[in-house]
């Protein structure tokens, strides 16, 4: 069993928390976009109130531990590992509750290169506990705006985790999926589940548009987010996202394995 102290040390050593690779410049840029209600930063959340950049800095300082000084405009962001640990506890509690009632769950990621293994382990454990891991809209097309313009992707599931891929990349050995912040894939998946007569997920687990898009539609949603993604934390502050774990979402996949073990242990789920 991984102790809390050992996980705290790992978070800092792997730069999942503490001083992280995410730059202050990029975070501030995203806060400005969110304040302007740019869809690229909202990623599925429709804020109830106006969020100025200063409001977002204050929120992210509270939720993540970044600098609350608006004059701090460069360098690396900082995540307080104590806030990460507290959020992981709440995350594990939600997993345990879903497992106890055998709830149908939906998992999806916009960071498949980094986080697929983390979510896949959760899917395996929840399935073993009696939860139905949903895979609606498998193979369906979704058009997503990227930096290169509008691009068609296919919704795919790998080990129970939803992701999107460009057409023609399903062959063995291909990249696991595309990086995306879009809420369109989760909207497609939820609509397909509803059109099929259910079941609908009682818990959605993911990041980026998956957690924001599901939370905005009224589904219980929990997930992970970096300091340059204010949308999930705004969703949490406004009551549409249940739990957001602050951490760097782009380190090596192996660095998330201790988090997986810790969360599953705290949730009392098989591994």
C-alpha positions in Angstrom: 0.0 0.0 0.0 1.3 3.4 -1.0 1.2 5.8 2.0 0.0 9.4 1.8 3.6 10.6 2.6 5.0 8.4 -0.2 2.5 9.7 -2.7 3.2 13.3 -1.7 6.9 12.7 -2.3 6.1 11.1 -5.7 3.9 14.0 -6.7 6.7 16.5 -6.2 9.5 14.3 -7.6 7.5 13.5 -10.8 6.4 17.2 -11.0 2.8 16.2 -10.9 2.5 18.8 -8.2 5.0 21.2 -6.6 6.7 23.1 -9.4 5.2 21.8 -12.6 6.0 22.2 -16.3 3.0 24.3 -17.1 4.0 27.9 -17.6 2.4 30.9 -15.9 2.3 32.6 -19.3 0.1 29.8 -20.8 -2.1 29.7 -17.7 -2.7 33.4 -17.9 -3.5 33.2 -21.6 -6.1 30.5 -20.9 -7.6 32.6 -18.1 -7.9 35.5 -20.5 -9.7 33.3 -23.0 -12.0 31.9 -20.4 -12.8 35.4 -19.2 -13.7 36.3 -22.8 -15.9 33.2 -23.0 -13.8 31.7 -25.8 -15.1 28.2 -26.4 -11.5 27.0 -26.6 -11.2 27.7 -22.9 -14.8 27.0 -21.8 -14.5 23.4 -23.1 -18.2 22.7 -22.4 -18.8 24.8 -19.3 -21.3 27.7 -19.6 -20.5 29.8 -16.6 -23.4 31.2 -14.5 -21.5 34.3 -13.5 -18.9 36.6 -15.1 -15.3 35.5 -14.4 -12.7 38.1 -14.9 -9.1 37.1 -15.1 -8.5 38.3 -11.6 -11.4 36.1 -10.4 -9.8 33.1 -12.1 -6.4 33.7 -10.7 -8.0 33.8 -7.2 -9.9 30.6 -7.9 -6.9 28.7 -9.2 -4.8 29.9 -6.3 -7.5 28.4 -4.0 -8.1 25.2 -5.9 -4.5 24.5 -7.2 -2.1 26.6 -5.2 -0.8 28.7 -8.1 0.4 32.2 -7.3 -2.5 34.6 -6.3 -0.4 37.6 -7.4 -1.7 39.0 -10.7 1.7 40.6 -11.3 3.4 37.2 -11.4 3.3 36.7 -15.1 6.2 34.3 -16.0 7.9 31.2 -14.9 6.5 27.8 -13.9 3.2 27.3 -12.2 3.0 25.6 -8.8 0.4 23.1 -7.5 0.1 22.5 -3.8 0.5 18.8 -3.3 -1.8 19.0 -0.3 -4.6 20.2 -2.5 -3.9 17.3 -4.9 -4.0 14.8 -2.1 -7.3 16.2 -0.7 -8.9 16.1 -4.1 -7.7 12.5 -4.7 -9.4 11.5 -1.4 -12.7 13.1 -2.7 -12.2 11.4 -6.1 -11.7 8.0 -4.4 -14.9 8.6 -2.4 -16.9 9.1 -5.5 -15.4 6.0 -7.1 -16.3 4.0 -4.0 -19.9 5.2 -3.9 -20.3 4.3 -7.6 -18.9 0.9 -7.0 -21.1 0.2 -4.0 -24.3 0.8 -6.0 -23.0 -0.8 -9.2 -23.5 2.4 -11.1 -23.1 2.6 -14.8 -20.0 4.7 -15.6 -18.5 6.5 -18.6 -14.8 7.2 -18.9 -13.2 9.4 -21.5 -10.0 11.4 -22.0 -8.6 14.1 -24.2 -5.1 13.1 -23.1 -4.9 9.5 -24.3 -1.1 9.6 -24.7 -0.6 10.4 -21.0 -3.7 9.3 -19.1 -5.2 6.3 -20.9 -3.6 3.9 -18.5 -4.9 5.8 -15.4 -8.5 5.7 -16.6 -8.3 2.2 -18.0 -7.2 0.9 -14.6 -10.2 2.6 -13.0 -12.5 1.1 -15.7 -11.1 -2.4 -14.9 -11.7 -2.0 -11.2 -15.1 -0.5 -11.5 -16.1 -3.3 -13.9 -14.8 -5.9 -11.4 -16.9 -4.3 -8.7 -20.1 -4.7 -10.8 -20.4 -1.4 -12.6 -21.3 -1.3 -16.2 -18.6 0.5 -18.2 -20.5 2.2 -21.0 -19.3 2.5 -24.6 -22.0 4.4 -26.5 -21.4 5.8 -30.0 -18.5 3.5 -30.7 -17.1 4.3 -34.1 -19.3 7.3 -34.7 -17.9 10.4 -36.3 -17.5 13.8 -34.6 -16.2 17.0 -36.2 -13.8 18.9 -33.9 -12.3 22.3 -34.5 -8.5 22.1 -34.2 -5.7 24.5 -34.8 -5.7 23.2 -38.4 -9.4 23.9 -38.9 -12.4 21.5 -38.7 -11.3 17.9 -38.6 -13.4 14.7 -38.5 -12.5 12.2 -35.8 -14.0 8.8 -34.8 -15.1 8.0 -31.2 -13.3 4.9 -30.1 -13.0 3.0 -26.8 -9.7 1.4 -25.6 -10.0 -0.7 -22.5 -13.3 0.9 -21.7 -12.0 4.5 -22.1 -13.4 6.8 -24.7 -11.1 8.8 -26.9 -11.1 10.2 -30.5 -8.9 9.3 -33.4 -8.5 10.6 -36.9 -10.1 8.2 -39.4 -7.9 5.3 -40.5 -5.8 5.1 -37.4 -7.4 2.0 -35.8 -4.7 -0.3 -36.9 -2.5 -2.1 -34.3 0.5 0.0 -33.2 -1.0 3.3 -34.1 -1.2 6.3 -31.7 -3.7 5.7 -28.9 -5.7 8.8 -29.8 -5.8 12.5 -30.4 -5.3 15.3 -27.8 -8.5 17.3 -27.6 -10.3 19.7 -25.2 -13.6 19.5 -27.0 -16.8 18.6 -25.2 -18.4 17.3 -28.5 -17.3 13.7 -27.9 -19.0 13.4 -24.6 -22.1 15.1 -25.9 -22.2 12.5 -28.8 -21.7 9.6 -26.4 -24.4 10.8 -24.0 -26.9 11.5 -26.8 -26.2 8.0 -28.2 -26.8 6.4 -24.9 -30.1 8.3 -24.5 -31.2 7.5 -28.0 -30.6 3.8 -27.3 -32.8 3.9 -24.2 -30.0 3.8 -21.7 -28.5 3.1 -19.4 -27.1 6.6 -18.8 -24.0 7.0 -16.7 -24.4 7.8 -13.1 -20.8 9.0 -13.0 -18.6 10.4 -15.8 -14.8 10.3 -15.2 -12.4 12.1 -17.4 -10.7 15.4 -18.2 -11.0 18.4 -20.4 -14.3 18.4 -22.4 -15.3 15.0 -21.0 -15.7 16.2 -17.4 -16.9 19.8 -18.4 -19.3 18.7 -21.0 -20.9 16.0 -18.8 -21.1 18.2 -15.8 -22.8 21.0 -17.8 -25.5 18.5 -18.9 -26.2 17.6 -15.3 -24.2 14.3 -15.0 -22.1 13.7 -11.9 -18.5 14.3 -13.2 -15.1 13.9 -11.7 -11.7 14.3 -13.2 -8.2 15.7 -13.5 -7.1 19.2 -14.6 -3.9 21.2 -15.0 -3.4 24.8 -14.0 -4.0 26.1 -17.5 -7.5 24.6 -17.6 -9.7 26.8 -15.4 -13.0 25.4 -16.8 -13.2 22.3 -14.7 -12.5 24.3 -11.5 -15.1 26.9 -12.5 -17.5 24.0 -13.0 -16.6 22.7 -9.5 -17.0 26.2 -8.0 -20.4 26.6 -9.6 -21.6 23.1 -8.6 -21.6 21.3 -11.9 -18.4 19.3 -11.5 -18.1 17.2 -8.3 -14.4 16.8 -8.0 -11.4 18.1 -9.8 -7.9 16.9 -9.0 -5.2 19.5 -9.7 -2.1 18.0 -11.2 0.1 18.2 -14.3 -1.8 16.3 -17.0 1.2 15.8 -19.4 3.9 14.0 -17.6 5.1 10.4 -18.5 2.3 7.8 -18.3 4.2 5.7 -15.8 4.2 8.6 -13.4 0.4 8.3 -12.9 0.6 4.6 -11.8 1.2 5.4 -8.1 -1.9 7.7 -8.2 -3.9 4.8 -9.7 -2.8 2.4 -6.9 -3.5 5.1 -4.3 -6.9 6.0 -5.5 -8.0 2.4 -6.0 -6.8 1.5 -2.5 -8.6 4.4 -0.9 -11.7 3.5 -2.8 -11.3 -0.2 -1.7 -11.5 -1.4 -5.2 -9.7 -4.4 -6.7 -6.6 -3.7 -8.9 
